Amino acid sequence: MEYFIQQLINGITLGGLYALIALGYTMVYGVIQLINFAHGEFFAAGGYVGVIVLSYLAGNGHLETHPFLCLAASFALTMVYCAFLAMGVEKVAYKPLRLQSRLAVLLSALGMSIFLQNALMLTQGVYDKAYPSELFQGGLEFGDVTVSYLQIMMVGMTVVLLVGLNLLVFKTKIGMAMRATAQDKIMSSLVSISANRIISLTFAIGAGLAAAAGIMVGLYYGSVRYDMGFLPGIKAFAAAVLGGIGNITGAMLGGLIIGMIEIFGAGYISGQYKDVFAFIILISVLYFKPTGIMGENIDDTRV
């Protein structure tokens, strides 16, 4: 029973990260019906910006004296950086092709993914970059069950970001504009909603969430790598499809399910096949229920 609880905690932690990344896929698809395969690279870029900021602060002694302030600063700077990076990618790679076929835009997304990954490799090197180890040492123990302070921070941060996104989308005028653009771009433009601004904002929000996940993964595993965005990106895409592509709540649920399945599959079946489970789920969902668990909404819950 204690082993099950430990795996449950690990699954919630990992599933929350997948949910953050999956939201970028589902939001962009909801607004412009595009699968942004370059999204995983924003996650990787976030991990690198986080390690650069935290290493700089650690080298100047600020991390030891003000750890939480430094961590908050790294999250803020990283999310802002990746938000602007995503808006730039949208302007360069997607906006000129908006009236072209979906295949052309999809190929552009794949090309941008390769470009960004190689840019990270050329600028940051092929070797792993280690995160400072001073943060979040230790944890809470309940018998044989251990919850690290880092896991508590990750789950708490994930919940804050997910709640904040829901409030933004469903309780603000910006969110209303996003939902209106997703439903009908022409009609929304008639009520003075700029589709271009909304699309750029959607890319920025999705990339910011992925960047936050990148920092948390770097802290959790201790390092980042230039190609770290590929597998988590594909798994997050599987989570978005599982929940119902274009549905925010579905992406959150799908991320948690994928994380749980991966952790429990690795714990009870084999850790060698942990990356396979997400793809099995993706294939199964596409075959048996292509619209996902929560379907593809066309009302005001869709983004």
Helices and strands as residue ranges (DSSP letters): H 2-32, H 39-59, H 62-65, H 67-89, I 90-94, G 95-97, H 102-124, E 129-130, E 139-142, E 145-148, H 149-171, H 173-183, H 185-190, H 195-221, E 223-224, H 230-243, H 248-268, G 271-273, H 274-288
